[in-house]
Amino acid sequence: MTENTVTVREARAHLADHINRAEEGVPTVITRNGAPVAAVVPISDFEALEEAADVMLAREAEAVLAEGGTTVTMAELLADLFTEQDGEAA
């Protein structure tokens, strides 16, 4: 698989081309000031990445439970998340 690298400006100007390449299995890395900042990838690659992340998080959670780690309810988790967001917005 060949990788294509373009600047943000080039990506904007030729987005349809980069989407077509992604459909063909060729990712495009987008750079800003010479540093990679984003990528247009085939959806199958994106879905595989999400699935791998889910598996990794599940394994980490199982390890915490196996070590006797604490558990929380979904309501407690959501309350903590919203409290954190409110604190960041202030």
C-alpha positions as CSV (number, residue, x, y, z in Angstrom):
1,M,0.0,0.0,0.0
2,T,1.5,3.3,-1.1
3,E,1.0,6.4,1.1
4,N,0.2,9.8,-0.3
5,T,1.3,12.9,1.7
6,V,-0.2,16.4,1.0
7,T,-0.5,19.7,2.7
8,V,-3.8,21.0,4.2
9,R,-4.1,23.4,1.2
10,E,-3.6,20.5,-1.3
11,A,-6.0,18.3,0.6
12,R,-8.7,21.0,0.4
13,A,-8.2,21.6,-3.2
14,H,-8.3,17.9,-4.1
15,L,-10.4,16.3,-1.4
16,A,-12.5,14.2,-3.9
17,D,-9.3,12.7,-5.3
18,H,-8.0,11.8,-1.8
19,I,-11.4,10.2,-1.0
20,N,-11.2,8.2,-4.3
21,R,-7.7,7.0,-3.3
22,A,-9.0,6.0,0.1
23,E,-11.7,4.0,-1.6
24,E,-9.0,2.3,-3.6
25,G,-7.1,1.4,-0.4
26,V,-4.5,4.2,-0.5
27,P,-4.4,6.5,2.6
28,T,-3.4,10.2,2.4
29,V,-1.6,11.8,5.2
30,I,-2.3,15.5,5.6
31,T,0.5,17.8,6.9
32,R,0.5,21.3,8.4
33,N,3.8,23.1,8.6
34,G,5.5,19.8,7.6
35,A,4.0,17.8,10.5
36,P,1.4,15.1,9.9
37,V,-1.9,16.1,11.5
38,A,-4.6,14.0,9.9
39,A,-5.3,11.2,7.4
40,V,-7.9,10.2,4.9
41,V,-8.0,6.4,5.1
42,P,-10.2,3.6,3.8
43,I,-13.2,3.2,6.0
44,S,-12.2,-0.5,6.6
45,D,-8.9,0.7,8.1
46,F,-10.8,3.2,10.3
47,E,-13.3,0.6,11.5
48,A,-10.4,-1.9,12.2
49,L,-8.7,0.8,14.3
50,E,-11.8,1.5,16.3
51,E,-12.4,-2.2,16.9
52,A,-8.7,-2.6,18.0
53,A,-9.1,0.3,20.4
54,D,-12.3,-1.2,21.9
55,V,-10.5,-4.6,22.4
56,M,-7.6,-2.9,24.1
57,L,-9.9,-0.9,26.4
58,A,-11.8,-4.0,27.3
59,R,-8.6,-5.9,28.1
60,E,-7.4,-3.0,30.3
61,A,-10.8,-3.0,32.1
62,E,-10.6,-6.8,32.7
63,A,-7.1,-6.4,34.1
64,V,-8.3,-3.7,36.5
65,L,-11.1,-6.0,37.7
66,A,-8.8,-8.9,38.0
67,E,-6.6,-6.8,40.3
68,G,-9.5,-6.0,42.5
69,G,-10.0,-2.5,41.0
70,T,-13.1,-0.5,41.8
71,T,-16.2,-0.4,39.6
72,V,-18.7,2.3,39.0
73,T,-22.2,2.4,37.6
74,M,-22.9,4.0,34.2
75,A,-24.7,6.8,36.0
76,E,-21.6,7.5,38.1
77,L,-19.4,7.4,35.0
78,L,-21.6,9.8,33.1
79,A,-21.9,12.1,36.1
80,D,-18.1,12.3,36.3
81,L,-17.7,12.9,32.6
82,F,-20.2,15.8,32.7
83,T,-18.6,17.2,35.8
84,E,-15.2,17.2,34.0
85,Q,-16.8,18.9,30.9
86,D,-18.4,21.6,33.0
87,G,-15.1,22.3,34.7
88,E,-13.3,22.6,31.4
89,A,-16.0,25.0,30.0
90,A,-15.6,27.4,33.0
